[in-house]
Amino acid sequence: MMNKLTMDTAYHSSGRARCSRDAHQCPSYAALLLVTFSIVCIMDARPANACVGDCDGDGVVRVDELLLGVDVALTREQATICPAFDPDRNGIVTIAELVAGVNSALGGCMPREREAFVVTTDFRRGSFATVTLDEPHMVSPANRDRRIYQDAVARGFGGLVYLVNRFNADNIQALDPTRDFVTTMQCSVGNGANPHDIAFASATKAYVTRFNEKELYIVDPSVGFDCDRSLLGSIDLSPWADADGFPEMDQMALIGDRLYVSLQRLDRSNFLRPAETGAIVVIDTLTDTVIEEIPLTGENPFAQTKGLVVRDGAIIISESGSFGVNDGGIERVDLASGEAEGFFITEAELGGDLTDFALVSDSLGYAVISLPNFDNSLVRFDPSRGTLIDTVLSGGVLISDIELNDRGELWAADRTATRHGLRIFRAGDGIELTAEPLYLVLPPFDILFLE
């Protein structure tokens, strides 16, 4: 396909000729094209996270759109000419964004996220709201017709929303967005089990972590309400537990035929304080047996992420340690070596206890920090340098979840009692895009973006 990406005369939308086949007429333009296409040639062609570079919004990135992106990057014109080349919305087009555009052209575009599904709760009542990602962000608020359990987190698979109904509900529930979120499946994973996550191997096989039990469940999520057929098996994780025999299994990531499961290892006789350093166990999903344990640097691996974060050949995991003590951090677990590499940024550097994080790039991340007075701060940090950049939000706020969408936005679930709602930030620079939190009736708790 690359031989079709020729440098015929390109025109800006204003009609001004930019350059021609003669590279000497526009050397920097030709050089930028060459660098961008060369980078892509040595990479595996893969779908972009969204239609980066799709200037006309038709779902396909064409050569003329790639040339327009290069034009904007080279001339430093405003990216508003083609906002699709500026997913982090910082007003400029970078080489990385050009590469993403070429990936979109070569590998096709993933379906564009269209709305947010938001679990809302005051922990006495539970419901959900939906919010469109397109401005002006139309809100369908929480209401009685949208009742769900009051302690739930959401996951997405196969076009469905799966609710992990946690403490004292102990079940998995599937909602169909195409049918006004009607429940299509709801099955128990054991009384008192307190499920924390679900990871899908296929439409008929999934894994469920059970915080209050020793066995990881293997379930068939396709059974509907025929729950007698739901349980396919279990995997005993107690050999990797602390002294009380419970491993406190939490988040998961399924990569190829390997399932990675984080273990918090908390002391049930001491108010669930960390008993020893956390770990990740690796399960071969072909045999459903544990094949490896990866010791972590710190204690209590925990964050309100959608499963374990996988990025650039590694699992990125936060370890909160003991709350009230800055003894944790975020580290990289290399998938090739199976080794934890140590904290690349610590809680001491971030300024408090880690409760959630999101990575925008190799040099930009966000973290939710719990302060001694139990308020939260939303901060930006540089993962490559291990340094705090700045504080985006602080002062009496309570944030339960942050999530990045495919439009270069960071959404935050702000549960502050006096002004709860969703806040939206430009991920590239942390500028808040919402004049005030989007009101959902009940406080937001967990955010899932739907395609």
N, C-alpha and C positions, 0 to 999 in steps of 0.2 A: 504493500500500500504506500510505502514511503516514496516510491519512485513517481507517484502521482502528485506529490507535494512540491510542485515546481514554482519557481519564482517569476511568474509572468507579471506584467505590470499590475501594480496594486493601487487602488484609489481609496482615499479616505472618503467618508460620507459627504464631506464638503465639496468633493470633486477634484481636490488637489492631488496630482500625481505624487507618489511617495518614492518609488524606485522601479527599476526595470531589471531585465535579465543581466545587464551589465553591472556587476557587483561594484565596480569602481565608482559608479554614480551614487551609490548609497552603501558604503562599506560597513557602517555600524549596523545598518538594518540587516544586511546579509549576514554579518557576524552573529547577530542575535538570533536570527533564524537558524543558522548552522549550529550554534550552541544548544538551542532548545531542542531541535530535532535530533542532535547527536545524543543528548542526555536520554531522550526517549528510546533511541535505537538500542542502547545498552541496557535498558530496563525491560522487564517482562511487561508486555502490553496488558493492561488490566482496566476494568471499568473504573471510572472516577466515582467519587462519593456522590456527586450530583452532576448536572450538566454544566460543568465549568466550561465557559467559552461558547455556550449556546446563546448567542446574542439575540436571535429573533424568537427564542423560546419554542422552537418547533420540535425539540427533542433530539436533534442531530447537530453535531458540530462539523461545519464544512471548512474548506480551505480558506475561503474569503473571511470567515470569522476568525480563524487562526491568525491570518495576516492583520486583521484589525486589532487583535490583541497585542501582537508584536508592535504595531504602530503606536498604540497607547503606551505600552511599556517604554518604547524608545523615546518618544517625544514628551513623556511625562504629562500628557494631556489627562484630563479628569476621566477616571474610570466610569463615570456616568454614561459615557458613550456606549459602553457595553458592561453593565453591572455584573453580568454573568462571569466576567473574567476577574472579578474582585470579590470572591466569596467571603473574605474576612472584613470587607467593607471599610478598608482603611484609605480608600481614595486613589490607590496606585495599583498597577499590575506588576507583579514580580515574576522572576524566572520560574519559581515553583508553581505559580498560578498558570503560566504558559505551559509548563510541563503537564499540569493537570488537564488543561484544555486539549493538548495533543492526545493524552490518554483517553479523553472523552471521544475524540475523533476516531481513534484506532479501536478502542475496546467497547465503545457504546456507552450510553449514559444509564446510570441506575435510575429507577423511578424516583421522582422528586418527592420529598417529604411535603405533606400538604396540611397536616394539622397536628396539634398536640393533644394527647390523652393525658389528663391530669387527675391523679388520685387526690381526693380532698377528704379531710377528716378533722374532727376535733377530739378524736379517740373515744367519743361516745356515739357519734353518728358518722357513717361513711357514705360517700357518694363519689361521682366523678364529673368532671367538666371537659369540654373539648374547646379548643381555640384554634382558629385558622392561622396558618403561618403568614399568609398574605395580609398586608395591611388593608384595612384598619384593625385586623385581629378580632374577628367576630367571635364572641364568647357564647357558648351554650352552657349555662351555669349548672352547678350541682343542684339537684332537686330530688324530691321524694321518689320520682319515677326512675331515678338512676341510683338507687341504693346499692351499696356494696358493703363489704365488711369494713370495720373502722380501722383495721391494721393490715393494710395490703400494699404490695408493690407490684408494678406492672412490667411485663416482658412482652416482646412481640415475636411471632413466628408464623409463617405461612398465611399472612394476611389477617391473623387473629390477634386479639389482646388476651394474654394470659395473666390472671391475677393470682399472685402467691398470697393467699389469705393466711396470715401468720398466727400470732399468739392467740390460743383458744378457739381458733376457727379451723386451722390445720387441714386446709384443702387447696386444691388447684381448680381455678374456674376459668373457662374460656368464653370470651365475648366476641361476637361477629360484628365488626364495624359496618359491613354492608347491609345489615339487617337491624340497624338502630341499636347495636350493641346488645342484642339478645344473647342470653346465656346458652351456649351449645354443649357445654360439658362442665361438670362440677363433681369432683371425687376427692374423698378423704385420703390423706397420706399418713393416717394414724392419729388417734386421739392424743393430744398433748405434744405432738411432734414439733410444732413451731417451724414450718418450712421457711427457708430464707431465699432460695433461688431455684430456677428451673433452666436446664440447658438441653437443647434439642439435637439429637443425632439424626432424626428423621421425623416425618409426620406421625410415625407409629412408635417411636422410642425416644424417651426423654429421661433426664436424671433430675432428681429433686434432693437438695440438701435439707436435712432435718436437724435443726440446731439442738433440740432436746433429746435426740436419740443417737445411737451408735452406728446405725446402718443408713447408708445412702440408698434411696429408693430408685428403682428403674420402673418407669410407668409407660403405658400406652395412652397418649393424649387424644387418640382418635375415637375412643370408645363411647363418646357422648355421655349418656347417663347410665350406661351399663357398667357400673363401677366394679362389679365383681370380676371383670376382665381387665381392670386397669393395671393392677400390680403385676409386673413381669419378673421382678426379682429384687435383690438387695445386695449391697456390698458392705461388709463389716469394716468400719474405719477405726474401731477401738484400739487396734494395735499401734495406732499412731496418735493416740490421745495422751493427755497428761495423766497424773496419778489417779484422778477420779474416774477414769475410764471413758469419759465423754470428750470427743475431739472438738465439739462446737464448730461443726462444718458450716461454711457460710457461702462464699461466692464461687462461681465456676466460669471456665472458658473451655469450649470444645474446639480443638485445632486438629484438623484431619481426624485420625482415629485415636487421638489422645485427649482425655478429659482431665483438666487441671482443677483441683478443688482446694480452696484455702481453709486452713484449720486455725481457729483462734486459740484453742487450748486455755480455757479459763477455769478458775478454781471455784467449783460450785459450793464449797464449804466456806468461801471467803468473799461472798457478794460478787461473784463472777469477775474477780480481778485476775489479771494474767498470771498463769501458773508457770509458764516457760515460754521460750521464743516460739513464734508461730511457724507454720510450715505450709507447703503445698504438696499434696499427694497427686501423683500422675497415674491415671487409670487407662489401661488398654481397653477401648470400647469394643474390640472384636472378641475379647475373652471376658471382659468385665472383671478384671483383676487389677490390683494395685501393683505397679511395676517400679515405682520410684518414689522417694521422699526428697523434697527440696527444702532444707532448713532455711528460714528467713533470718534477716539481720535483727529484726526487732520483734516485739510482742504484739499480740492482738491485731492481726491484719483485718482492717475494717474500713469501709467507705460506702457511701450510698450510690455506688456505681451500678450500672446495668451489667452485672457479672464482672469478672475480672477483665481489666483493660489489656488488650493485645495491640502492640504497636511495634513495627519494624523489627520483627523477629524476637520479641520479648514480651513478657507480661510485666506491666507496670502496676505496682501494688503499694498501697499505703498501709502503714502499721502504726496504730494509734498509741500502743503501749498502755500505760496507766493514765486515766483521765486526771487532769490536774497537774501532771508532771510532763515536761517537754522532753520525752524520752523516745519519741517515734520519728517517722519520716516517710519518704517515698523512695522506693528503690526499683531497680530493673532486674528481672530474672531472665537470664539469657536462655532461650529455648534450645539452642544448639548444644550448649555445655551443660544445661540443667543446673546452673549455679546462680545464686543471688549475688548481686554485685555491690551491695552496700548502699546506704542512703545517698542519693544525689542531691537531696535537700532535706533538712531536718525540721522538726517542729520548733526547735529553738530559733532557727532562721526564719521560719514562717510566722512565729509569734503566738503559738497556741496549739491546742489539740486538733489534729486533723479529723474531720468528719466526712469530707468529700473532696474530689478533685476532678479536673478535666484538662487534657492536654490539647492545645491548639496546634503547636508545632514543636520542633526540637528546642526552640528558644522561648516559648511562651506557654505558660500553664496558669490555671486558676485553682484556688483551694478555698474551701470553707474551713474556717478556724474557730474553734470554741474557746471562749475566753474564761477566765476564772469566775466571772459573774454570770456565766452561762449565756451571755449574748454571743453573737457570731460576728465575724468579719469575713468579707469576701476579698481575697488578695490575689494579685498577679505575681508570678515568679518566673525566673529563667531557669529551666531544667538543665541547660548546658553549662551554666555557671554556678548553679546551686545558690542563687541569690534572690532575695525579695525585690520585686520591682516597685510595687506601690500597693496601697489599700484602695480598693474600688468602692466598698460599701462597709460602713460600720456605724456604731452608735445605736444600741438598743434594737438591733435586728435579730431575727431568728430564721435561719435559712436551713432547710432540710435537704435540698437536692439542687444540683446544678447539672445541666445537660447542654451539649453542643448540637446544633442542627446543621443541615447541609447548606445553609445559607450564610454561614459565618456569624451566627448569633449564639450567644450564651443565654440560656433561660434559667432563672433562679426561682425556686419555690420559697417565697418569703412568708413565714408564718407569724410575723409580728402581730401581736394581739390587736393593736390599734389601727393597723393599715395592711392587713394581709392580702396577698394576691401574687400574681406572676410579674416578675421584672425581666426585661429583655435588654441585653447589653450587646454592643458591637464587639465581637470577639477580638478583633485586631488591636483595639486600643482601650477597651474597657468603658467606652462612653455609653451611658444608659440611653436607650431608645424610647423607653416608656416614660411619659411625663409623671405617671403615678402607677402603682401596681394594678394589674388587670384583676378586677374583683370577680371571684368565682362563687360567692356565698359562703362556702366552707373554706377553711385555710388549705392551701395546696400542700401536698406532701411528697408526691413522686411524679416525675414527668417522663412520658414516653412519646417520641415522635413517630407518627404514622405516615406511611407512603400512600 
